[in-house]
Amino acid sequence: MNDQFINSYLSAGQTVISNLVLRNYHKIGMSSSELMVYFQLKSYIDQGIPAPDISKIANNLGTDTNQVYELMHKMIQGNLMTHETKIDSNGKQTDYYDFAILAKKMVNLIDQENTDSSEESKKSDREQVFNKIEVEFGRPLSPIEFETIAKWMDEDHYSAQIIEMSLQEAVLNQAWNLKYMDRILRSWEKQHITTPQQVDKLRQDHLDQQAPISKSSGHNKIKKGPNIPLFKITDN
C-alpha cells in the first residue's frame, strides 16, 4: 500500500506556482475560479501536455466542461492566457495554451506598484518639506513659495534632506526666506554637494576653521563654540 502510494505520488509530478500569482491574482482581474483552472492547466503543461483534455480538468474541479470552457474564454478575453497553434516541420498542427501574457501582466503590476510606492514616498517627502519650512518661518507658505519648492525637487532634483539642511542654515542666519535657501542650494550644487553627509563634512570643516585654539597643559585644544552658519547674509 505504501509502495503504491509512493509510486502514484512520484508519477503524478509536481506543479510550481509563483507566490506572486497566489498573492496578486485578483489584482490582475483573475477570479478564484479562473485561478483554479489556471492551476489545472499548468499542472498538465508542466507534465508536457500543452493542450490537456478539458473533460479531465472539469472532472478534477468537480464541474462540467461547459463551465471550464466559459472560464477559459473569460481568461482569454481578460488577457490572462492565449490559445495558440504551432506547426512542426512535417506540417502537423498542435494546439497549446500559453500563459506568457499572464506573466507579463504580473510584471507590469509589480512595476506599477513600485512606481506608486516611489511616488507616494516623494509626495510624503514634499509635504514634510512644506510643513518644516512653514514651522520655521512661522507662517503659511504662499502659492509662489510652494511652486519654488516644487521646482527645487522636480526640476533641480534637490532631495528633501538637502532642502531641509538649507533651511537649517537659513534659520541659523535668521534669514527666513526661500531666496536665501536658494542661494545655499545653488552654492552646494556648484561644490557638487548632494548628500547630507557632504553637508555635515562641510559644516565640520567650517567649524574647524572658526574654532579658536588655546594651550592647556602643553597641549593644543580646540574650544567648542556655538553653531556657526556656513553662510552669512552678507555672503555673495
C-alpha positions as CSV (number, residue, x, y, z in Angstrom):
1,M,0.0,0.0,0.0
2,N,2.8,2.4,0.9
3,D,4.7,1.5,-2.2
4,Q,1.7,2.1,-4.4
5,F,1.1,5.5,-2.8
6,I,4.8,6.5,-3.2
7,N,4.7,5.4,-6.9
8,S,1.5,7.3,-7.5
9,Y,2.8,10.3,-5.7
10,L,6.1,10.4,-7.7
11,S,4.4,9.6,-11.1
12,A,1.9,12.4,-10.6
13,G,4.7,15.0,-10.7
14,Q,4.7,18.5,-9.1
15,T,3.4,21.8,-10.2
16,V,5.3,25.0,-9.2
17,I,3.1,28.1,-8.8
18,S,4.7,31.5,-8.3
19,N,3.8,33.2,-5.0
20,L,3.3,36.4,-6.9
21,V,0.4,34.8,-8.7
22,L,-1.1,33.4,-5.5
23,R,-0.9,36.8,-3.7
24,N,-1.8,39.1,-6.6
25,Y,-4.1,37.2,-9.0
26,H,-7.1,39.3,-8.0
27,K,-5.2,42.5,-8.8
28,I,-4.8,41.5,-12.5
29,G,-8.5,40.6,-12.8
30,M,-8.4,36.9,-12.2
31,S,-11.2,35.3,-10.2
32,S,-10.7,32.4,-7.8
33,S,-12.5,30.0,-10.2
34,E,-10.2,31.1,-13.0
35,L,-7.2,30.6,-10.7
36,M,-8.2,27.0,-10.2
37,V,-8.5,26.5,-13.9
38,Y,-5.0,28.0,-14.3
39,F,-3.7,25.6,-11.7
40,Q,-5.2,22.6,-13.6
41,L,-3.9,23.7,-17.0
42,K,-0.5,24.4,-15.7
43,S,-0.3,21.1,-14.0
44,Y,-0.8,19.3,-17.3
45,I,1.5,21.7,-19.2
46,D,4.3,21.0,-16.6
47,Q,3.9,17.3,-17.4
48,G,4.4,18.0,-21.1
49,I,0.7,18.1,-22.1
50,P,0.3,21.5,-23.8
51,A,-3.4,21.1,-24.6
52,P,-5.0,18.8,-22.0
53,D,-8.4,17.2,-22.2
54,I,-10.8,19.7,-20.8
55,S,-13.2,17.0,-19.6
56,K,-10.4,15.8,-17.3
57,I,-9.9,19.3,-15.9
58,A,-13.7,19.6,-15.4
59,N,-13.7,16.2,-13.5
60,N,-10.7,17.4,-11.3
61,L,-12.6,20.5,-10.4
62,G,-15.9,18.7,-9.9
63,T,-17.7,20.7,-12.6
64,D,-18.8,20.3,-16.2
65,T,-16.8,21.1,-19.4
66,N,-19.1,24.0,-20.3
67,Q,-18.2,25.8,-17.1
68,V,-14.5,25.2,-17.7
69,Y,-14.7,26.4,-21.3
70,E,-16.6,29.5,-20.1
71,L,-13.9,30.3,-17.6
72,M,-11.2,29.8,-20.1
73,H,-13.0,32.1,-22.6
74,K,-13.1,34.8,-19.9
75,M,-9.4,34.3,-19.2
76,I,-8.6,34.7,-22.9
77,Q,-10.7,37.8,-23.1
78,G,-9.1,39.2,-20.0
79,N,-5.6,38.7,-21.4
80,L,-4.7,36.1,-18.8
81,M,-3.9,33.3,-21.3
82,T,-3.8,32.6,-25.1
83,H,-4.8,29.6,-27.2
84,E,-2.0,29.1,-29.8
85,T,-1.3,26.8,-32.7
86,K,2.1,25.7,-33.8
87,I,3.1,23.8,-36.9
88,D,6.1,21.4,-36.9
89,S,8.5,20.6,-39.7
90,N,6.1,17.9,-41.0
91,G,3.2,20.4,-41.3
92,K,1.4,18.9,-38.3
93,Q,-0.6,21.4,-36.2
94,T,-0.6,21.3,-32.4
95,D,-2.7,23.4,-30.1
96,Y,-1.4,24.6,-26.8
97,Y,-2.3,27.0,-24.0
98,D,0.2,29.7,-23.2
99,F,0.4,31.9,-20.0
100,A,3.2,34.2,-21.1
101,I,0.7,37.1,-21.2
102,L,-0.2,36.4,-17.6
103,A,3.4,36.7,-16.5
104,K,3.7,39.9,-18.4
105,K,0.7,41.3,-16.6
106,M,2.2,40.3,-13.3
107,V,5.5,42.1,-14.2
108,N,3.6,45.2,-15.1
109,L,1.6,45.1,-11.9
110,I,4.8,44.9,-9.8
111,D,6.4,47.7,-11.8
112,Q,3.3,49.8,-11.2
113,E,3.2,49.1,-7.5
114,N,6.9,50.0,-7.2
115,T,6.2,53.2,-9.1
116,D,3.2,54.1,-6.9
117,S,5.3,53.4,-3.8
118,S,8.0,55.7,-5.1
119,E,5.5,58.4,-5.9
120,E,3.9,58.1,-2.5
121,S,7.3,58.4,-0.9
122,K,8.1,61.6,-2.9
123,K,4.7,63.0,-2.0
124,S,5.3,62.4,1.7
125,D,8.8,64.0,1.4
126,R,7.4,67.0,-0.3
127,E,4.7,67.5,2.3
128,Q,7.3,67.1,5.1
129,V,9.4,69.8,3.5
130,F,6.4,72.2,3.2
131,N,5.5,71.6,6.8
132,K,9.0,72.1,8.2
133,I,9.5,75.4,6.3
134,E,6.2,76.7,7.4
135,V,7.0,75.9,11.0
136,E,10.4,77.6,10.9
137,F,9.1,80.6,9.0
138,G,6.2,80.8,11.5
139,R,3.7,81.4,8.7
140,P,1.9,79.6,5.8
141,L,3.7,79.5,2.5
142,S,2.4,81.4,-0.4
143,P,1.4,79.8,-3.7
144,I,4.6,81.1,-5.3
145,E,6.7,79.7,-2.5
146,F,5.0,76.3,-2.9
147,E,5.9,76.5,-6.6
148,T,9.5,77.4,-5.9
149,I,10.0,74.4,-3.5
150,A,8.3,72.1,-6.0
151,K,10.8,73.2,-8.7
152,W,13.7,72.5,-6.4
153,M,12.5,68.9,-6.1
154,D,11.1,68.3,-9.6
155,E,13.4,70.3,-11.8
156,D,16.6,70.9,-9.8
157,H,16.3,67.4,-8.2
158,Y,17.3,68.6,-4.8
159,S,16.5,66.0,-2.2
160,A,14.1,66.7,0.7
161,Q,17.1,66.2,3.1
162,I,19.3,68.7,1.3
163,I,16.4,71.3,1.3
164,E,15.8,70.8,5.0
165,M,19.5,71.3,5.7
166,S,19.5,74.5,3.7
167,L,16.6,75.5,5.9
168,Q,18.7,74.9,9.0
169,E,21.4,77.2,7.6
170,A,18.8,79.9,6.8
171,V,17.4,79.7,10.4
172,L,20.9,80.0,11.9
173,N,21.3,83.2,9.9
174,Q,17.9,84.4,10.8
175,A,17.1,84.6,7.1
176,W,13.5,83.2,7.0
177,N,13.0,83.3,3.2
178,L,13.4,81.0,0.2
179,K,15.7,83.3,-1.6
180,Y,18.4,82.7,1.0
181,M,17.8,79.0,0.9
182,D,18.1,79.1,-2.9
183,R,21.5,80.7,-2.6
184,I,22.6,78.0,-0.3
185,L,21.3,75.2,-2.5
186,R,23.0,76.8,-5.6
187,S,26.3,77.1,-3.7
188,W,26.2,73.5,-2.7
189,E,25.3,72.4,-6.2
190,K,28.4,74.3,-7.5
191,Q,30.5,72.4,-5.0
192,H,28.9,69.1,-6.1
193,I,27.5,68.7,-2.6
194,T,24.4,66.5,-3.0
195,T,24.2,64.4,0.2
196,P,23.6,65.1,3.9
197,Q,27.0,63.5,4.7
198,Q,28.8,66.0,2.4
199,V,26.9,68.9,4.1
200,D,27.9,67.6,7.5
201,K,31.6,67.4,6.4
202,L,31.4,71.0,5.1
203,R,29.9,72.2,8.4
204,Q,32.7,70.4,10.3
205,D,35.4,71.9,8.1
206,H,33.8,75.3,8.6
207,L,33.7,74.8,12.4
208,D,37.3,73.7,12.5
209,Q,38.4,76.8,10.7
210,Q,36.3,79.1,13.0
211,A,37.2,77.4,16.3
212,P,39.8,79.3,18.4
213,I,42.9,77.3,19.8
214,S,44.2,77.6,23.3
215,K,47.1,76.0,25.1
216,S,46.4,73.9,28.2
217,S,49.0,71.7,30.0
218,G,51.3,71.9,26.9
219,H,48.6,70.6,24.5
220,N,46.6,72.4,21.9
221,K,42.9,72.2,22.5
222,I,40.1,73.4,20.3
223,K,37.4,75.3,22.2
224,K,33.9,74.4,21.2
225,G,31.8,77.4,20.4
226,P,28.2,77.9,19.3
227,N,26.9,76.6,16.0
228,I,28.2,78.9,13.3
229,P,26.2,79.0,10.0
230,L,28.0,78.2,6.8
231,F,26.6,81.2,5.1
232,K,26.2,84.8,6.3
233,I,23.6,87.2,5.0
234,T,26.4,89.3,3.5
235,D,27.9,86.3,1.6
236,N,27.8,86.5,-2.2
